[in-house]
Amino acid sequence: MNNAAAIRTLSASRIESLKAAFVALVIGLGLVYGAGFANSETVHDAAHDSRHALSFPCH
């Protein structure tokens, strides 16, 4: 592999990492934004049900 090929491979890898980070950021911001408008009891119930689904004791 010559130097130019190594640089192209590194650049492609970096671009894929940045794409993944951007998608994660958009999803995270969407969740925070959506939770901001949700009723607090609804958020509590969703977290409570998630804990039970993971067999995590919460009582």
C-alpha distance matrix in Angstrom:
0.0 3.8 6.7 8.2 6.2 6.6 10.1 10.9 10.3 12.4 14.9 15.4 16.0 18.3 20.1 20.8 22.2 24.4 25.6 26.6 28.4 30.2 31.4 32.6 34.4 36.1 37.3 38.5 40.4 41.9 43.2 44.7 46.2 47.6 49.0 50.8 52.9 53.6 56.9 56.5 58.1 55.6 52.7 54.5 55.1 51.5 50.3 53.1 52.2 48.5 49.6 51.8 49.1 46.9 49.9 50.1 53.8 55.0 58.7
3.8 0.0 3.8 5.6 5.5 6.4 8.9 10.3 10.9 12.5 14.5 15.7 16.8 18.5 20.3 21.6 22.9 24.6 26.1 27.5 29.0 30.6 32.2 33.5 34.9 36.6 38.1 39.3 40.9 42.5 44.0 45.3 46.7 48.4 49.9 51.4 53.6 54.5 57.8 57.5 59.3 56.8 53.9 55.8 56.6 53.0 51.9 54.8 54.1 50.4 51.6 53.9 51.3 49.1 52.2 52.2 55.8 56.8 60.6
6.7 3.8 0.0 3.8 5.5 5.1 6.3 8.8 9.9 10.6 12.3 14.3 15.4 16.4 18.4 20.1 21.1 22.5 24.4 26.0 26.9 28.5 30.5 31.7 32.8 34.7 36.4 37.3 38.7 40.6 42.2 43.2 44.6 46.5 47.9 49.2 51.5 52.6 56.0 55.6 57.6 55.2 52.2 54.2 55.2 51.6 50.4 53.5 52.9 49.3 50.4 52.9 50.4 48.2 51.4 51.1 54.6 55.4 59.2
8.2 5.6 3.8 0.0 3.8 5.4 5.1 6.3 8.7 9.9 10.5 12.4 14.3 15.2 16.5 18.5 20.0 21.0 22.5 24.5 25.7 26.8 28.7 30.4 31.4 32.9 34.8 36.0 37.2 38.9 40.8 41.9 43.0 44.9 46.5 47.8 49.9 51.1 54.6 54.4 56.5 54.0 51.1 53.3 54.2 50.6 49.6 52.8 52.2 48.6 50.0 52.5 49.9 48.0 51.3 51.1 54.6 55.3 59.1
6.2 5.5 5.5 3.8 0.0 3.8 5.4 5.1 6.2 8.6 9.8 10.6 12.3 14.1 15.3 16.6 18.4 19.9 21.1 22.8 24.4 25.7 27.2 28.8 30.2 31.7 33.3 34.7 36.1 37.6 39.3 40.7 41.9 43.5 45.2 46.7 48.7 49.7 53.1 53.0 54.8 52.2 49.4 51.5 52.2 48.6 47.7 50.7 49.9 46.3 47.7 50.1 47.4 45.4 48.7 48.8 52.4 53.2 57.0
6.6 6.4 5.1 5.4 3.8 0.0 3.8 5.5 5.1 6.1 8.6 9.9 10.6 12.2 14.2 15.5 16.6 18.3 20.0 21.3 22.6 24.3 26.0 27.2 28.6 30.4 31.9 32.9 34.6 36.3 37.7 39.0 40.4 42.1 43.5 45.0 47.3 48.2 51.5 51.1 53.0 50.5 47.6 49.5 50.4 46.8 45.6 48.7 48.0 44.4 45.5 48.0 45.4 43.3 46.5 46.4 49.9 50.8 54.6
10.1 8.9 6.3 5.1 5.4 3.8 0.0 3.8 5.4 5.1 6.0 8.6 9.8 10.4 12.1 14.2 15.2 16.3 18.2 20.0 20.9 22.3 24.3 25.7 26.7 28.4 30.3 31.3 32.6 34.4 36.1 37.2 38.4 40.3 41.8 43.1 45.3 46.5 49.9 49.6 51.7 49.3 46.3 48.4 49.5 45.9 44.8 48.0 47.5 43.9 45.2 47.9 45.4 43.4 46.7 46.4 49.9 50.4 54.2
10.9 10.3 8.8 6.3 5.1 5.5 3.8 0.0 3.8 5.4 5.0 6.1 8.6 9.8 10.5 12.3 14.2 15.2 16.4 18.5 19.9 20.9 22.6 24.4 25.6 26.9 28.7 30.1 31.4 32.9 34.7 36.1 37.1 38.8 40.6 41.9 43.9 45.1 48.6 48.5 50.5 47.9 45.1 47.4 48.3 44.6 43.8 47.0 46.3 42.8 44.3 46.8 44.2 42.4 45.9 45.8 49.3 49.9 53.7
10.3 10.9 9.9 8.7 6.2 5.1 5.4 3.8 0.0 3.8 5.4 5.2 6.2 8.6 9.9 10.7 12.4 14.3 15.4 16.8 18.5 20.0 21.4 22.8 24.4 26.0 27.3 28.7 30.4 31.8 33.3 34.8 36.2 37.6 39.2 40.8 42.9 43.7 47.1 46.9 48.7 46.1 43.3 45.4 46.1 42.5 41.5 44.6 43.8 40.2 41.6 44.0 41.4 39.5 42.8 42.8 46.4 47.2 51.0
12.4 12.5 10.6 9.9 8.6 6.1 5.1 5.4 3.8 0.0 3.8 5.5 5.1 6.1 8.6 10.0 10.6 12.3 14.2 15.5 16.5 18.3 20.1 21.2 22.5 24.4 25.9 26.9 28.5 30.3 31.7 32.9 34.4 36.1 37.5 38.9 41.2 42.1 45.5 45.1 47.0 44.6 41.6 43.6 44.6 41.1 39.9 43.1 42.6 38.9 40.2 42.8 40.4 38.4 41.7 41.4 44.8 45.4 49.2
14.9 14.5 12.3 10.5 9.8 8.6 6.0 5.0 5.4 3.8 0.0 3.8 5.4 5.0 6.1 8.6 9.8 10.5 12.2 14.3 15.2 16.3 18.4 20.0 20.9 22.5 24.4 25.5 26.7 28.5 30.3 31.4 32.5 34.4 36.0 37.3 39.4 40.6 44.1 43.9 46.0 43.6 40.7 43.0 44.0 40.5 39.5 42.8 42.3 38.8 40.4 43.0 40.6 38.9 42.3 42.0 45.4 45.7 49.5
15.4 15.7 14.3 12.4 10.6 9.9 8.6 6.1 5.2 5.5 3.8 0.0 3.8 5.4 5.1 6.2 8.7 9.9 10.5 12.5 14.3 15.3 16.6 18.5 19.9 21.2 22.8 24.3 25.8 27.1 28.8 30.4 31.5 33.0 34.7 36.3 38.2 39.2 42.6 42.7 44.6 41.9 39.2 41.5 42.3 38.6 37.9 41.1 40.3 36.9 38.6 41.1 38.4 36.9 40.4 40.3 43.9 44.3 48.1
16.0 16.8 15.4 14.3 12.3 10.6 9.8 8.6 6.2 5.1 5.4 3.8 0.0 3.8 5.5 5.2 6.3 8.7 9.9 10.8 12.4 14.3 15.6 16.7 18.4 20.2 21.4 22.6 24.4 25.9 27.3 28.7 30.2 31.7 33.1 34.8 36.9 37.7 41.0 40.8 42.6 40.0 37.2 39.2 40.0 36.4 35.5 38.6 37.9 34.3 35.8 38.3 35.8 34.0 37.4 37.2 40.8 41.3 45.1
18.3 18.5 16.4 15.2 14.1 12.2 10.4 9.8 8.6 6.1 5.0 5.4 3.8 0.0 3.8 5.5 5.1 6.2 8.6 10.0 10.6 12.3 14.3 15.4 16.4 18.4 20.1 20.9 22.4 24.3 25.8 26.9 28.3 30.1 31.5 32.9 35.2 36.2 39.6 39.3 41.3 39.0 36.0 38.1 39.3 35.8 34.7 38.0 37.6 34.1 35.5 38.3 36.0 34.2 37.7 37.2 40.6 40.8 44.6
20.1 20.3 18.4 16.5 15.3 14.2 12.1 10.5 9.9 8.6 6.1 5.1 5.5 3.8 0.0 3.8 5.4 5.1 6.1 8.7 9.8 10.5 12.3 14.2 15.2 16.5 18.4 19.8 20.9 22.5 24.4 25.7 26.7 28.4 30.2 31.5 33.5 34.7 38.2 38.2 40.3 37.8 35.0 37.5 38.4 34.9 34.2 37.6 37.0 33.7 35.5 38.2 35.8 34.3 37.9 37.6 41.0 41.1 44.8
20.8 21.6 20.1 18.5 16.6 15.5 14.2 12.3 10.7 10.0 8.6 6.2 5.2 5.5 3.8 0.0 3.8 5.4 5.0 6.3 8.6 9.9 10.7 12.4 14.2 15.5 16.7 18.3 20.0 21.2 22.7 24.4 25.7 27.0 28.7 30.4 32.3 33.1 36.5 36.6 38.4 35.7 33.0 35.3 36.0 32.4 31.7 35.0 34.2 30.8 32.7 35.2 32.6 31.2 34.8 34.7 38.2 38.5 42.3
22.2 22.9 21.1 20.0 18.4 16.6 15.2 14.2 12.4 10.6 9.8 8.7 6.3 5.1 5.4 3.8 0.0 3.8 5.4 5.2 6.2 8.6 10.0 10.6 12.3 14.4 15.5 16.4 18.3 20.0 21.2 22.5 24.2 25.7 27.0 28.6 30.9 31.7 34.9 34.6 36.5 34.1 31.1 33.3 34.3 30.7 29.7 33.0 32.6 29.1 30.6 33.4 31.1 29.4 32.9 32.4 35.9 36.1 39.8
24.4 24.6 22.5 21.0 19.9 18.3 16.3 15.2 14.3 12.3 10.5 9.9 8.7 6.2 5.1 5.4 3.8 0.0 3.8 5.4 5.0 6.1 8.6 9.8 10.4 12.3 14.2 15.1 16.3 18.2 19.9 20.9 22.1 24.1 25.6 26.8 29.0 30.2 33.6 33.5 35.7 33.4 30.4 32.8 34.1 30.6 29.8 33.3 33.0 29.7 31.4 34.3 32.2 30.7 34.3 33.7 36.9 36.7 40.5
25.6 26.1 24.4 22.5 21.1 20.0 18.2 16.4 15.4 14.2 12.2 10.5 9.9 8.6 6.1 5.0 5.4 3.8 0.0 3.8 5.5 5.1 6.2 8.6 9.8 10.6 12.4 14.2 15.4 16.5 18.5 20.1 21.0 22.4 24.3 25.8 27.6 28.7 32.2 32.5 34.5 31.8 29.2 31.8 32.7 29.1 28.7 32.2 31.6 28.4 30.5 33.1 30.8 29.7 33.4 33.1 36.4 36.2 39.9
26.6 27.5 26.0 24.5 22.8 21.3 20.0 18.5 16.8 15.5 14.3 12.5 10.8 10.0 8.7 6.3 5.2 5.4 3.8 0.0 3.8 5.4 5.2 6.2 8.6 10.0 10.7 12.1 14.2 15.4 16.6 18.4 19.9 21.0 22.5 24.4 26.4 27.0 30.4 30.3 32.1 29.5 26.7 29.1 29.9 26.3 25.6 29.0 28.4 25.1 27.0 29.7 27.3 26.0 29.7 29.4 32.8 32.8 36.5
28.4 29.0 26.9 25.7 24.4 22.6 20.9 19.9 18.5 16.5 15.2 14.3 12.4 10.6 9.8 8.6 6.2 5.0 5.5 3.8 0.0 3.8 5.5 5.1 6.1 8.7 10.0 10.4 12.1 14.1 15.3 16.4 18.0 19.8 21.0 22.5 24.8 25.7 29.0 28.7 30.9 28.5 25.5 27.9 29.1 25.7 24.8 28.3 28.1 24.8 26.6 29.5 27.6 26.2 29.8 29.0 32.2 31.8 35.5
30.2 30.6 28.5 26.8 25.7 24.3 22.3 20.9 20.0 18.3 16.3 15.3 14.3 12.3 10.5 9.9 8.6 6.1 5.1 5.4 3.8 0.0 3.8 5.4 5.0 6.2 8.6 9.8 10.5 12.2 14.3 15.3 16.2 18.1 19.9 21.0 23.1 24.4 27.9 28.0 30.3 27.9 25.2 27.9 29.1 25.8 25.3 28.9 28.7 25.7 27.8 30.7 28.8 27.8 31.5 30.8 33.8 33.2 36.8
31.4 32.2 30.5 28.7 27.2 26.0 24.3 22.6 21.4 20.1 18.4 16.6 15.6 14.3 12.3 10.7 10.0 8.6 6.2 5.2 5.5 3.8 0.0 3.8 5.4 5.2 6.2 8.5 9.9 10.5 12.4 14.3 15.2 16.4 18.3 20.0 21.7 22.6 26.1 26.5 28.4 25.7 23.1 25.9 26.8 23.2 23.1 26.7 26.1 23.1 25.5 28.2 26.0 25.3 29.1 28.7 31.9 31.3 34.9
32.6 33.5 31.7 30.4 28.8 27.2 25.7 24.4 22.8 21.2 20.0 18.5 16.7 15.4 14.2 12.4 10.6 9.8 8.6 6.2 5.1 5.4 3.8 0.0 3.8 5.5 5.2 6.0 8.5 9.8 10.6 12.3 14.1 15.2 16.4 18.3 20.5 21.0 24.3 24.2 26.1 23.6 20.8 23.2 24.3 20.8 20.2 23.8 23.5 20.4 22.4 25.3 23.4 22.4 26.1 25.4 28.5 28.0 31.7
34.4 34.9 32.8 31.4 30.2 28.6 26.7 25.6 24.4 22.5 20.9 19.9 18.4 16.4 15.2 14.2 12.3 10.4 9.8 8.6 6.1 5.0 5.4 3.8 0.0 3.8 5.5 5.1 6.0 8.4 9.9 10.5 12.0 14.0 15.3 16.5 18.8 20.0 23.3 23.2 25.6 23.4 20.5 23.2 24.7 21.5 20.9 24.6 24.8 21.9 23.9 27.0 25.5 24.6 28.2 27.1 29.9 28.9 32.4
36.1 36.6 34.7 32.9 31.7 30.4 28.4 26.9 26.0 24.4 22.5 21.2 20.2 18.4 16.5 15.5 14.4 12.3 10.6 10.0 8.7 6.2 5.2 5.5 3.8 0.0 3.8 5.5 5.2 6.1 8.7 10.0 10.3 12.0 14.1 15.3 17.0 18.4 22.0 22.5 24.8 22.3 19.8 22.9 24.1 20.9 21.0 24.7 24.6 22.0 24.5 27.3 25.7 25.4 29.0 28.2 31.0 29.9 33.2
37.3 38.1 36.4 34.8 33.3 31.9 30.3 28.7 27.3 25.9 24.4 22.8 21.4 20.1 18.4 16.7 15.5 14.2 12.4 10.7 10.0 8.6 6.2 5.2 5.5 3.8 0.0 3.8 5.5 5.0 6.2 8.7 9.8 10.4 12.2 14.2 15.8 16.5 19.9 20.3 22.3 19.5 17.1 20.1 20.9 17.6 17.7 21.3 21.0 18.4 21.0 23.7 21.9 21.8 25.5 24.8 27.6 26.7 30.1
38.5 39.3 37.3 36.0 34.7 32.9 31.3 30.1 28.7 26.9 25.5 24.3 22.6 20.9 19.8 18.3 16.4 15.1 14.2 12.1 10.4 9.8 8.5 6.0 5.1 5.5 3.8 0.0 3.8 5.4 5.1 6.3 8.5 9.9 10.6 12.4 14.8 15.4 18.6 18.4 20.7 18.4 15.5 18.2 19.6 16.5 16.0 19.8 20.0 17.4 19.5 22.6 21.4 20.9 24.3 23.2 25.8 24.6 28.0
40.4 40.9 38.7 37.2 36.1 34.6 32.6 31.4 30.4 28.5 26.7 25.8 24.4 22.4 20.9 20.0 18.3 16.3 15.4 14.2 12.1 10.5 9.9 8.5 6.0 5.2 5.5 3.8 0.0 3.8 5.4 5.1 6.0 8.4 9.8 10.5 12.9 14.4 17.8 18.0 20.7 18.6 15.9 19.0 20.7 18.0 17.8 21.6 22.1 19.9 22.1 25.2 24.2 24.0 27.3 26.0 28.3 26.7 29.9
41.9 42.5 40.6 38.9 37.6 36.3 34.4 32.9 31.8 30.3 28.5 27.1 25.9 24.3 22.5 21.2 20.0 18.2 16.5 15.4 14.1 12.2 10.5 9.8 8.4 6.1 5.0 5.4 3.8 0.0 3.8 5.5 5.1 5.9 8.4 9.8 11.1 12.4 16.0 16.9 19.2 16.7 14.5 17.9 19.1 16.3 16.9 20.6 20.6 18.8 21.5 24.1 22.9 23.3 26.7 25.8 28.1 26.5 29.5
43.2 44.0 42.2 40.8 39.3 37.7 36.1 34.7 33.3 31.7 30.3 28.8 27.3 25.8 24.4 22.7 21.2 19.9 18.5 16.6 15.3 14.3 12.4 10.6 9.9 8.7 6.2 5.1 5.4 3.8 0.0 3.8 5.5 5.1 6.0 8.5 10.2 10.5 13.8 14.1 16.2 13.7 11.2 14.4 15.7 12.8 13.1 16.8 17.0 15.2 17.8 20.5 19.6 19.9 23.2 22.1 24.3 22.7 25.8
44.7 45.3 43.2 41.9 40.7 39.0 37.2 36.1 34.8 32.9 31.4 30.4 28.7 26.9 25.7 24.4 22.5 20.9 20.1 18.4 16.4 15.3 14.3 12.3 10.5 10.0 8.7 6.3 5.1 5.5 3.8 0.0 3.8 5.5 5.1 6.2 9.1 10.0 13.1 12.9 15.7 14.0 11.2 14.2 16.3 14.0 13.8 17.5 18.5 16.8 18.9 21.9 21.6 21.7 24.7 23.1 24.9 22.8 25.7
46.2 46.7 44.6 43.0 41.9 40.4 38.4 37.1 36.2 34.4 32.5 31.5 30.2 28.3 26.7 25.7 24.2 22.1 21.0 19.9 18.0 16.2 15.2 14.1 12.0 10.3 9.8 8.5 6.0 5.1 5.5 3.8 0.0 3.8 5.5 5.2 7.0 9.1 12.6 13.4 16.4 14.5 12.5 15.9 17.8 15.7 16.3 19.9 20.6 19.4 21.8 24.6 24.1 24.6 27.6 26.2 27.9 25.7 28.4
47.6 48.4 46.5 44.9 43.5 42.1 40.3 38.8 37.6 36.1 34.4 33.0 31.7 30.1 28.4 27.0 25.7 24.1 22.4 21.0 19.8 18.1 16.4 15.2 14.0 12.0 10.4 9.9 8.4 5.9 5.1 5.5 3.8 0.0 3.8 5.3 5.5 6.5 10.2 11.6 14.0 11.6 10.1 13.9 15.1 13.0 14.3 17.6 17.9 17.2 19.9 22.3 21.7 22.8 25.7 24.6 26.3 24.1 26.7
49.0 49.9 47.9 46.5 45.2 43.5 41.8 40.6 39.2 37.5 36.0 34.7 33.1 31.5 30.2 28.7 27.0 25.6 24.3 22.5 21.0 19.9 18.3 16.4 15.3 14.1 12.2 10.6 9.8 8.4 6.0 5.1 5.5 3.8 0.0 3.8 5.4 5.0 8.1 8.4 11.0 9.2 7.0 10.5 12.3 10.7 11.4 14.7 15.7 15.1 17.4 19.9 19.9 20.8 23.5 22.0 23.4 20.9 23.4
50.8 51.4 49.2 47.8 46.7 45.0 43.1 41.9 40.8 38.9 37.3 36.3 34.8 32.9 31.5 30.4 28.6 26.8 25.8 24.4 22.5 21.0 20.0 18.3 16.5 15.3 14.2 12.4 10.5 9.8 8.5 6.2 5.2 5.3 3.8 0.0 3.8 5.7 8.3 8.8 12.2 11.2 9.5 12.6 14.9 13.9 14.5 17.6 19.0 18.5 20.5 23.1 23.5 24.3 26.7 25.0 26.1 23.3 25.5
52.9 53.6 51.5 49.9 48.7 47.3 45.3 43.9 42.9 41.2 39.4 38.2 36.9 35.2 33.5 32.3 30.9 29.0 27.6 26.4 24.8 23.1 21.7 20.5 18.8 17.0 15.8 14.8 12.9 11.1 10.2 9.1 7.0 5.5 5.4 3.8 0.0 3.8 6.7 8.8 11.7 10.3 9.9 13.3 14.9 14.2 15.6 18.4 19.3 19.5 21.8 24.0 24.2 25.5 28.0 26.6 27.5 24.8 26.7
53.6 54.5 52.6 51.1 49.7 48.2 46.5 45.1 43.7 42.1 40.6 39.2 37.7 36.2 34.7 33.1 31.7 30.2 28.7 27.0 25.7 24.4 22.6 21.0 20.0 18.4 16.5 15.4 14.4 12.4 10.5 10.0 9.1 6.5 5.0 5.7 3.8 0.0 3.8 6.2 8.3 6.6 6.6 10.0 11.3 10.8 12.6 15.0 15.9 16.5 18.8 20.7 21.0 22.7 24.9 23.7 24.4 21.7 23.5
56.9 57.8 56.0 54.6 53.1 51.5 49.9 48.6 47.1 45.5 44.1 42.6 41.0 39.6 38.2 36.5 34.9 33.6 32.2 30.4 29.0 27.9 26.1 24.3 23.3 22.0 19.9 18.6 17.8 16.0 13.8 13.1 12.6 10.2 8.1 8.3 6.7 3.8 0.0 3.8 5.4 5.2 6.5 8.8 10.0 10.9 12.7 14.3 15.6 16.9 18.8 20.3 21.3 23.1 24.8 23.4 23.6 20.6 21.8
56.5 57.5 55.6 54.4 53.0 51.1 49.6 48.5 46.9 45.1 43.9 42.7 40.8 39.3 38.2 36.6 34.6 33.5 32.5 30.3 28.7 28.0 26.5 24.2 23.2 22.5 20.3 18.4 18.0 16.9 14.1 12.9 13.4 11.6 8.4 8.8 8.8 6.2 3.8 0.0 3.8 5.4 5.1 6.2 8.6 9.9 10.7 12.1 14.2 15.4 16.6 18.5 19.9 21.3 22.8 20.9 20.9 17.6 18.8
58.1 59.3 57.6 56.5 54.8 53.0 51.7 50.5 48.7 47.0 46.0 44.6 42.6 41.3 40.3 38.4 36.5 35.7 34.5 32.1 30.9 30.3 28.4 26.1 25.6 24.8 22.3 20.7 20.7 19.2 16.2 15.7 16.4 14.0 11.0 12.2 11.7 8.3 5.4 3.8 0.0 3.8 5.5 5.0 6.1 8.6 9.9 10.2 12.1 14.1 15.2 16.4 18.1 20.0 21.0 19.5 19.1 15.9 16.7
55.6 56.8 55.2 54.0 52.2 50.5 49.3 47.9 46.1 44.6 43.6 41.9 40.0 39.0 37.8 35.7 34.1 33.4 31.8 29.5 28.5 27.9 25.7 23.6 23.4 22.3 19.5 18.4 18.6 16.7 13.7 14.0 14.5 11.6 9.2 11.2 10.3 6.6 5.2 5.4 3.8 0.0 3.8 5.4 5.1 6.2 8.7 9.7 10.5 12.3 14.3 15.4 16.4 18.5 20.0 19.0 19.3 16.6 18.0
52.7 53.9 52.2 51.1 49.4 47.6 46.3 45.1 43.3 41.6 40.7 39.2 37.2 36.0 35.0 33.0 31.1 30.4 29.2 26.7 25.5 25.2 23.1 20.8 20.5 19.8 17.1 15.5 15.9 14.5 11.2 11.2 12.5 10.1 7.0 9.5 9.9 6.6 6.5 5.1 5.5 3.8 0.0 3.8 5.5 5.2 6.2 8.5 10.0 10.6 12.4 14.4 15.3 16.7 18.6 17.2 17.8 15.1 17.1
54.5 55.8 54.2 53.3 51.5 49.5 48.4 47.4 45.4 43.6 43.0 41.5 39.2 38.1 37.5 35.3 33.3 32.8 31.8 29.1 27.9 27.9 25.9 23.2 23.2 22.9 20.1 18.2 19.0 17.9 14.4 14.2 15.9 13.9 10.5 12.6 13.3 10.0 8.8 6.2 5.0 5.4 3.8 0.0 3.8 5.5 5.2 6.0 8.6 9.8 10.6 12.4 14.2 15.5 16.6 14.9 14.9 11.8 13.5
55.1 56.6 55.2 54.2 52.2 50.4 49.5 48.3 46.1 44.6 44.0 42.3 40.0 39.3 38.4 36.0 34.3 34.1 32.7 29.9 29.1 29.1 26.8 24.3 24.7 24.1 20.9 19.6 20.7 19.1 15.7 16.3 17.8 15.1 12.3 14.9 14.9 11.3 10.0 8.6 6.1 5.1 5.5 3.8 0.0 3.8 5.5 4.9 6.0 8.5 9.8 10.5 12.1 14.3 15.3 14.3 14.4 11.9 13.3
51.5 53.0 51.6 50.6 48.6 46.8 45.9 44.6 42.5 41.1 40.5 38.6 36.4 35.8 34.9 32.4 30.7 30.6 29.1 26.3 25.7 25.8 23.2 20.8 21.5 20.9 17.6 16.5 18.0 16.3 12.8 14.0 15.7 13.0 10.7 13.9 14.2 10.8 10.9 9.9 8.6 6.2 5.2 5.5 3.8 0.0 3.8 5.4 5.2 6.1 8.7 10.0 10.4 12.4 14.3 13.7 14.8 12.8 15.1
50.3 51.9 50.4 49.6 47.7 45.6 44.8 43.8 41.5 39.9 39.5 37.9 35.5 34.7 34.2 31.7 29.7 29.8 28.7 25.6 24.8 25.3 23.1 20.2 20.9 21.0 17.7 16.0 17.8 16.9 13.1 13.8 16.3 14.3 11.4 14.5 15.6 12.6 12.7 10.7 9.9 8.7 6.2 5.2 5.5 3.8 0.0 3.8 5.5 5.0 6.3 8.8 9.8 10.7 12.5 11.0 12.2 10.1 12.9
53.1 54.8 53.5 52.8 50.7 48.7 48.0 47.0 44.6 43.1 42.8 41.1 38.6 38.0 37.6 35.0 33.0 33.3 32.2 29.0 28.3 28.9 26.7 23.8 24.6 24.7 21.3 19.8 21.6 20.6 16.8 17.5 19.9 17.6 14.7 17.6 18.4 15.0 14.3 12.1 10.2 9.7 8.5 6.0 4.9 5.4 3.8 0.0 3.8 5.4 5.2 6.5 8.8 10.1 10.8 9.5 9.7 7.5 9.8
52.2 54.1 52.9 52.2 49.9 48.0 47.5 46.3 43.8 42.6 42.3 40.3 37.9 37.6 37.0 34.2 32.6 33.0 31.6 28.4 28.1 28.7 26.1 23.5 24.8 24.6 21.0 20.0 22.1 20.6 17.0 18.5 20.6 17.9 15.7 19.0 19.3 15.9 15.6 14.2 12.1 10.5 10.0 8.6 6.0 5.2 5.5 3.8 0.0 3.8 5.4 5.1 6.1 8.7 9.8 9.9 10.9 9.8 12.0
48.5 50.4 49.3 48.6 46.3 44.4 43.9 42.8 40.2 38.9 38.8 36.9 34.3 34.1 33.7 30.8 29.1 29.7 28.4 25.1 24.8 25.7 23.1 20.4 21.9 22.0 18.4 17.4 19.9 18.8 15.2 16.8 19.4 17.2 15.1 18.5 19.5 16.5 16.9 15.4 14.1 12.3 10.6 9.8 8.5 6.1 5.0 5.4 3.8 0.0 3.8 5.4 5.0 6.3 8.7 8.6 10.8 10.3 13.4
49.6 51.6 50.4 50.0 47.7 45.5 45.2 44.3 41.6 40.2 40.4 38.6 35.8 35.5 35.5 32.7 30.6 31.4 30.5 27.0 26.6 27.8 25.5 22.4 23.9 24.5 21.0 19.5 22.1 21.5 17.8 18.9 21.8 19.9 17.4 20.5 21.8 18.8 18.8 16.6 15.2 14.3 12.4 10.6 9.8 8.7 6.3 5.2 5.4 3.8 0.0 3.8 5.4 5.2 6.3 5.1 7.1 6.9 10.3
51.8 53.9 52.9 52.5 50.1 48.0 47.9 46.8 44.0 42.8 43.0 41.1 38.3 38.3 38.2 35.2 33.4 34.3 33.1 29.7 29.5 30.7 28.2 25.3 27.0 27.3 23.7 22.6 25.2 24.1 20.5 21.9 24.6 22.3 19.9 23.1 24.0 20.7 20.3 18.5 16.4 15.4 14.4 12.4 10.5 10.0 8.8 6.5 5.1 5.4 3.8 0.0 3.8 5.3 4.9 5.6 6.9 7.6 10.0
49.1 51.3 50.4 49.9 47.4 45.4 45.4 44.2 41.4 40.4 40.6 38.4 35.8 36.0 35.8 32.6 31.1 32.2 30.8 27.3 27.6 28.8 26.0 23.4 25.5 25.7 21.9 21.4 24.2 22.9 19.6 21.6 24.1 21.7 19.9 23.5 24.2 21.0 21.3 19.9 18.1 16.4 15.3 14.2 12.1 10.4 9.8 8.8 6.1 5.0 5.4 3.8 0.0 3.8 5.5 7.6 10.0 11.2 13.8
46.9 49.1 48.2 48.0 45.4 43.3 43.4 42.4 39.5 38.4 38.9 36.9 34.0 34.2 34.3 31.2 29.4 30.7 29.7 26.0 26.2 27.8 25.3 22.4 24.6 25.4 21.8 20.9 24.0 23.3 19.9 21.7 24.6 22.8 20.8 24.3 25.5 22.7 23.1 21.3 20.0 18.5 16.7 15.5 14.3 12.4 10.7 10.1 8.7 6.3 5.2 5.3 3.8 0.0 3.8 5.4 8.9 10.7 13.8
49.9 52.2 51.4 51.3 48.7 46.5 46.7 45.9 42.8 41.7 42.3 40.4 37.4 37.7 37.9 34.8 32.9 34.3 33.4 29.7 29.8 31.5 29.1 26.1 28.2 29.0 25.5 24.3 27.3 26.7 23.2 24.7 27.6 25.7 23.5 26.7 28.0 24.9 24.8 22.8 21.0 20.0 18.6 16.6 15.3 14.3 12.5 10.8 9.8 8.7 6.3 4.9 5.5 3.8 0.0 3.8 6.3 9.1 11.6
50.1 52.2 51.1 51.1 48.8 46.4 46.4 45.8 42.8 41.4 42.0 40.3 37.2 37.2 37.6 34.7 32.4 33.7 33.1 29.4 29.0 30.8 28.7 25.4 27.1 28.2 24.8 23.2 26.0 25.8 22.1 23.1 26.2 24.6 22.0 25.0 26.6 23.7 23.4 20.9 19.5 19.0 17.2 14.9 14.3 13.7 11.0 9.5 9.9 8.6 5.1 5.6 7.6 5.4 3.8 0.0 3.8 6.2 9.4
53.8 55.8 54.6 54.6 52.4 49.9 49.9 49.3 46.4 44.8 45.4 43.9 40.8 40.6 41.0 38.2 35.9 36.9 36.4 32.8 32.2 33.8 31.9 28.5 29.9 31.0 27.6 25.8 28.3 28.1 24.3 24.9 27.9 26.3 23.4 26.1 27.5 24.4 23.6 20.9 19.1 19.3 17.8 14.9 14.4 14.8 12.2 9.7 10.9 10.8 7.1 6.9 10.0 8.9 6.3 3.8 0.0 3.8 5.9
55.0 56.8 55.4 55.3 53.2 50.8 50.4 49.9 47.2 45.4 45.7 44.3 41.3 40.8 41.1 38.5 36.1 36.7 36.2 32.8 31.8 33.2 31.3 28.0 28.9 29.9 26.7 24.6 26.7 26.5 22.7 22.8 25.7 24.1 20.9 23.3 24.8 21.7 20.6 17.6 15.9 16.6 15.1 11.8 11.9 12.8 10.1 7.5 9.8 10.3 6.9 7.6 11.2 10.7 9.1 6.2 3.8 0.0 3.8
58.7 60.6 59.2 59.1 57.0 54.6 54.2 53.7 51.0 49.2 49.5 48.1 45.1 44.6 44.8 42.3 39.8 40.5 39.9 36.5 35.5 36.8 34.9 31.7 32.4 33.2 30.1 28.0 29.9 29.5 25.8 25.7 28.4 26.7 23.4 25.5 26.7 23.5 21.8 18.8 16.7 18.0 17.1 13.5 13.3 15.1 12.9 9.8 12.0 13.4 10.3 10.0 13.8 13.8 11.6 9.4 5.9 3.8 0.0
